[in-house]
């Protein structure tokens, strides 16, 4: 599994303003910015992403570290 494929799965599976995925083929790191995270706990945010990834999370991705932000939180990070 390539980082670009994971990025594509996330973008196709949920509404996201920004997705960046890096990794080495088995371990990945993702930054995801989405309105869907509004009012959700960290665990609920990760569940949204896992749902978007579907079976790839079980079969092809061995480790995924995520940083999830609402657009407002993301904007605050760049100031």
C-alpha positions as CSV (number, residue, x, y, z in Angstrom):
1,X,0.0,0.0,0.0
2,X,1.3,3.4,-1.0
3,X,0.7,6.7,0.9
4,X,-1.1,8.1,-2.2
5,X,-3.6,5.2,-2.2
6,X,-4.4,5.7,1.5
7,X,-4.9,9.5,0.8
8,X,-7.2,8.6,-2.0
9,X,-9.3,6.2,0.1
10,X,-9.7,8.8,2.8
11,X,-10.6,11.5,0.4
12,X,-13.2,9.3,-1.3
13,X,-14.6,7.9,1.9
14,X,-15.2,11.1,3.8
15,X,-15.4,14.9,3.4
16,X,-11.9,16.3,4.0
17,X,-10.4,19.7,3.3
18,X,-6.8,18.5,3.7
19,X,-5.2,15.0,3.7
20,X,-1.5,14.3,3.9
21,X,-0.2,10.8,4.2
22,X,3.5,9.7,4.5
23,X,4.8,6.2,5.1
24,X,7.1,3.4,4.2
25,X,4.7,0.8,2.8
26,X,3.5,-0.6,6.1
27,X,3.7,2.2,8.7
28,X,1.9,5.4,7.9
29,X,1.3,8.9,9.3
30,X,-1.7,11.0,8.3
31,X,-2.9,14.5,8.9
32,X,-6.6,14.9,8.2
33,X,-8.6,18.1,8.3
34,X,-12.4,17.7,8.1
35,X,-15.7,19.3,9.2
36,X,-16.8,15.8,10.0
37,X,-14.6,15.9,13.2
38,X,-16.6,18.8,14.6
39,X,-17.8,17.9,18.1
40,X,-16.3,14.4,18.0
41,X,-13.8,12.9,20.5
42,X,-10.4,11.7,19.3
43,X,-11.7,8.1,19.2
44,X,-14.8,9.1,17.2
45,X,-12.6,11.0,14.7
46,X,-10.4,8.0,14.2
47,X,-13.5,5.8,13.7
48,X,-14.6,8.1,10.9
49,X,-11.2,7.6,9.2
50,X,-11.2,3.8,9.8
51,X,-14.6,3.7,8.2
52,X,-13.3,5.6,5.1
53,X,-10.4,3.2,4.8
54,X,-12.7,0.1,5.1
55,X,-11.0,-3.3,4.5
56,X,-7.7,-1.7,3.7
57,X,-7.3,-0.9,7.4
58,X,-7.6,-4.7,8.2
59,X,-5.7,-6.1,5.2
60,X,-3.1,-3.7,3.9
61,X,-2.3,-1.1,6.6
62,X,-0.3,-2.4,9.5
63,X,0.1,0.8,11.4
64,X,-1.5,4.2,10.9
65,X,-0.8,7.2,13.2
66,X,-3.3,10.0,12.7
67,X,-3.6,13.7,13.6
68,X,-7.1,14.8,13.1
69,X,-8.2,18.5,13.1
70,X,-11.3,20.5,12.4
71,X,-10.7,23.3,9.9
72,X,-10.8,25.8,12.8
73,X,-8.2,23.8,14.7
74,X,-6.0,23.5,11.6
75,X,-6.2,27.2,10.9
76,X,-5.1,27.8,14.5
77,X,-2.0,25.6,14.0
78,X,-0.7,27.8,11.1
79,X,-1.0,31.1,13.1
